[in-house]
Amino acid sequence: MTDRHPLDLPELRPLWSAVHDRLSTGRPVSRVRSGPLDEAGREALADLLGLDRLPGTEPTIPLAGLDGAVLDACGRSLRDVVTAILGPIHDRAAERARKAGQRDAVWGWLAGHSMVTAQPALLEWVGHLRTNGLVDGSPDRTRALLTAALTVLAALPADGEPLPVLAARLLDGDSHALDDGTPVSGLVLRALAVLHGTDLPDSAEARRAVWSGAGVADDQLSATVLAVGLRLDGDGPVAEVTRICADAGHPVSLTLAQLRSPGGLAVPARPVHITENPSVLALALRRFGRHCPPLVCTAGWPNTAVIHLLRRLAEDGASLRYHGDFDGEGIRIAAHVMAKTDAAPWRMAVGDYRAAAPRVPTGPDPGRLTPAPWDGELVDAMAALRTAVVEEVVADLLLDDLAEHRLG
């Protein structure tokens, strides 16, 4: 059994508690207020300090004088005595700074993550999460959940997998990790809502629709990709269909099921251009017919079939070049396509925008703007001019570029 400190008197406990609390703030302390003290406490304090009369019931005591009195009484410092009586003195200011540093490190890591830098619209997601704070106040748990969410986002659009299968494949075999109401599911759905500029889905049906739009349990027949001039090598029926359509000067629409069917698919190692709008494909076919170079359309936000095809083409050596609308949504779609397929920008620089803007002097407002990772000045120019330039406005320039790759 440990002996009690000689100054550990019940009547002085309010004093030691007040000193312990003030020293634990981590800030400089010159005096401490104690109390309320009863008669015995006032007498004990007067004896300790050598006072010739009793202090008040809530006296303010200079710390230097108290430290000297304690040293004279037992030969130990005030800090040592309070620690012996009440336990270690903590530094709450340092602890707060440490925790703030841990929180800042989590949000700094998230803001600098490659997924966010590739699609800067996600900075809005980061800001929302930071405002709401750490999960359970834990930096480690928060980082783990965010890592899981980023893993899922990197895998989207999915290839038609059911949600439990996707979760099990990506998240340590846990098929329920993306169930409705789970933390990771909520993080991913909020990120997708930010990317697409939509409200957070507030019903089970709406959440299923968002997952479906991200390629989860996609209907393999309704998810299609439209292309012209695409001649895939291989002996399977899909490759043959692309060659027949291209040779006839017709577009081809391929379903996800066809793209995933057995049989080799490859394209000669040449540029494949990508547009956001089907009208550009129609103009290219009108101009080039069966001599049209390979051109793929995302038709807005790309579905699973689009991303699947573009990735296959890139894997077979095709260089992908993307063009889209110069408006807020178009910039986000472009960033998404480039992040998911490693496509390079095609006439999407700030100089291209400034040259095109005078063509639509009364053009529509570009809407919500987020940074373009491939050109730091582009969105600033769009914010200054407040003019959207859709692809059809510069279709002649795009077709002139395609003419250099014309077949035959």
N, C-alpha and C positions, 0 to 999 in steps of 0.2 A: 504494500500500500504506500502511495506517495505522500510524503508529508506536505501539509498545506504551507503555503508561503506565509511568513509572519505578518505580512500586510494584507493578507486575504481575509479581511474582516467583513462580516455582513453589512455593517454600517457604512463601509467604504465601497461596497459593490457598485452603487450608482456612479461614483466617481470613476472607478476603473472601467466601467462599461462605456462611459462618455469618452474617456481618453482613447480606449481601444477603437471606438467607432470613428473618432476624428482622425486618428493616425492611419486608419485603414482607407481613408479617402485617397491617399496617394498625393495629396496636395500639402503645401507648407502649412504648418499649424503653429500659431503663436500663443493661443489661449483656448481654453475649453470651458464650456458651461456645464455644470453638473447639477443634479437634483431631479426632482425635489428631495431634499435631505430631511430626515426627521431629527429630533433633538440629539439622538445618539450619533447620527452621521455628522451633524454640525460640530459636535464636541470632538469626534475622532479627526475630522479635517483640521480643526483648530490646533489639536495636539500635533498632527503631522507637520503642519506649516509653521508651528511655533507662534500662533496668533495670540494676542492678549485679550481678544474678545471673539465671540462666536460669529462665523460668517452667516450670510443670509441662507434661506432655504434653497435657492438656485444660484449659487455663486458662480462668477466667471473668474477662472484661475489662470494666471500666466503660466505657460507650460515650462518656461525656464525655471521659475521658482519652484514648481512642483517637482521637476526633475532633480533639482538640487536637494530638496527636502527628502525625497525618496532615497537618493544616494547617501545622504547623511544617516538615514534611518537603517538601511540594510546593506549599503555598499554596492548596490547595483543600480543601473540606469532605470529610468521610468519605463522605457520600451521593454527592457528585460523583465521587469516586474509584471507589467500588464500581460506580456506574453506568457509568463509562468502561470498567471492566475486565470486568464481567459483563452489562451491558445494563440496560434500564430496571427500576426498582424498582416492583413492582406493589403494589396495596392489596387484599390478598385479603379482608379484612373488608368493604371497600366493595363488592368484586365479589360476595361472598356476599349482601350486603344487596341489591345490585342484582338479582341473580338471584331472590332470595326475593320481591322486589317484583314482578318479572315474573310469577313463579308465582302470587302472590296476585292479581295483576290478571286473570290468565286465569280463575281460579276465581271471583273476584268478578263478572267479566263473565258467566260461565255461570250463576251463582246468580241474577243479576239479569235474565237474559234473559226476554223476554216469554213464551216457551214454558214456562219453569220457574215463573214467578210465576203463570201461569194454571193450572198443574197442579202444585201444591206437592209432590205425591208424588215428583216428579222430583228434589227435593232429596236424596233418598236416593241417586239415581243420581249426582248431583254429588259427594256425599260419598265414594262408592266410587271414582270417578275420581280425586278429589283424593288419596285414600289411596294409590292406585297410581302417582301422579306423572305428570309430563309425558311425552308420547311422545318417545322419543329425547332427553329432556332439553330439548326445544326448545319454548319458548312459542309461537313463530309456527306451527310445524307442528301443535302441539296445537290451537291456536285454529282453524286451517284445517280440521282433521278434525272438530272439534266443530261448526263452522259447517255443514259438509256434513251431519253427523248431524241437526242441528236443522232444516235445510232439508227433509230427508226426513221427520222427525217432523211437521213442520207440514203436510206433504202427505198424511199418513195420517189416516183410512183412505183408501187409494187407490181409484181407480174401476175396479178390475178389470184394471189393466195388468199384464203380465208384469214380473218383477223387472228384467230388462235394459232394458226400455223405460222403466220408471220411473227407473232410474239414469241413462240417457242424457238423459232430459228434465230431470232436476233437477241433475245433477252434471256440467256442462260436456261433455255428449255422451259421457261414459265409460260405456258399457253394462256394464262389468265392475266398476264401483265398489262395487256391493253384492253381489258374488259371495261365496260362502261363504268365510269366513276373512279377508276384507278388514277393515281397521281400522274403516271407516265402518259396515259391516254389523254388526260386533261392538258398536259403540256404540249403534246403533239397537235391536238385539235386547235389549241389557241395559236400555235405557230402557223398552221395551215390557214386559219382565218385571217391572220395578219398578212400572210403572203398574198392571199386572194382578195384582200380588202373587203371581207364579209364579216358579219356579226358572228360571235361565238355561237355555235349551234346549241340551242337550249332545249332540245327534245331528243329522245332516242332515235326517232326517224331522221331528224336533221343530222345527227352525228353519223348515222349509217350512210347518209348521202355524202358527207364529207369524206368518209373513209372510201367510199366507192369512187369518188372523184380522184382519189389518190391511188387508184389501182388496186385497192384491197377487195378481193372477191369480185373483181370486175367481170361482167358478162363478156366472155371471150369473143362473142359475135358482135356485140354492139360497140366495143372498143376498136376503132379503125384508124388507119392512117392513109392519107391521100398523097399521091405522088405522080409526077410525070417524068418521062425520060429515064425511068429507072429500069436498068437492064441487069438483073441479078444473075450471076453465074450459078450453075448447079443443075442437077438433073431432076429435081423434084418439081411437082406441079406449080408451086408458088413461083419459083424462079422462071418457069416457062410462061406463066401468066404475065409476069412483068415484062418479059421480052416481047410477047405478042402485043400487049397494049402499047409499049413504047414504039415498036416497029409500025404500028397502025396510027401513031399520033394520038392515042387515047390516054386519058388518065387511068390510074389503077388505084383501087381502094382495097387495102389488105386488112383483114381482121387480126386481132391478137391470136386467135386460134390458128390461123394460117401461118403466122410468123413463128409460132411455137411448134409447128408440125415438123415431123422428121424430114430430113433432106437438107443437104448443104445449101446455104445461101451466102453469096459473096458478091461483091461489086468490084470491078477493076479499080485499082488504086488511083482515084482521080477525085477532084473536088465534088462534093455534094452540097448544093446550096439549099438553104432552109428559109421559108417565109412564114409569117404569122397568118396571112390571110389567103384564102382559096382564090380570090380574084386575081392575084398575081400569077397563080398557076394557069388560070384560064388565059390570061394575056400571053404567057410564055408559050402555051400550046398554039394559040392563034398565030404567033410570029414564027415559031420554029417547027411546029408540027412534029413529024417523026424524027427530026434532027434535034429535038429539044435535049439539052443536057440534064442530068439528074437534078430534080427539084422536089423537095419534100415540104409538106405544109403541116404546121402544128394546129391550125384552126383555133387560135387562141391559146389557152393553157393546154399544154400537151397531155394527152392521156397515156395510158400504159403502152398502147401499141406504138405510138409515136416514139417514145423514149426507147422502147425495145428495139425498134428498127434502127434508130440513129446510133445506138450503142453497137449494134451488130455491124453497121457500116464502118464505124470508127475502128472496131476491132480488126476489120479486114483491110485496113489501110486507107480508107477514104478520109480526106480532110474535110471537115464540116465547117460551113460558113453560114452564120445566121443573120437575118435581117427581120426587124419587126417595126411596129408603130413607135413613133416618137411621142408617147404620152406616158403617164405614170404607170398604167397597167402594162403597156408594151415594154417598158424598161424592166419591170419585175418579171415578166415572162421571159425576156431575153436573158436576164441574170439566171433564171431558173434553168433554162435550156443549156446555157453555157456551163453551169455548175454540174448538171447531170450528164452531159455528153462530151464535155471538153471542146465544144464548138467554138470557133473564133468569130468575133464580130465582123459583119459585112456591111460597110457603109453605115456604121452606127456610132461614129465619132462626133465630137462636138462640131468639127468643121463641116461634116455632112449635114448636121442639123441646122447650123446657121445658114448654110447655102440653100437648104430646102425651105426654111421658114418663110421667106418672101413669096413663095409660090402660093401660100395661103394666108394673106395678110389679115383676114378676119376669121382665121381658123378657130376651132373649139379650144377651150381651156384644157390643159393637159391633166388636170386633176391632181390627186395626191402624188407627190414626187418623193422617190427614195433614191439613194445614190446608185450610180452605175459603176460596178466594180472595174470595168475595162477602161473607163475614162472619167477621171475625177472632175473634169470641168463641164461635162455634158449636162448634168442636172442643174447646175448653176445657170447655164445658158437658158435652159428651158424655164427655170423659175423667173428669169429676167424677161424673157419674151412672152411667156404665158401663152404659147401657141403650140397646139398639137399638130404633128405632121404624120398622117397615116401613110401606109405603104403605097397605096394607089397613087398618091401625089408624086412619088418618085419612081413609079414603075418603069418609066422609060430608061432611067439610069440603071436600074436593076437588070432590065432586059439587055441593055448594052453590055453590061458585065457578063451576062450569060452568053452573049454572042461569041465571046472569046473562047468559050468551051463548047460551042455548037458541034454536034456530031455530024459526020459525013461530009 
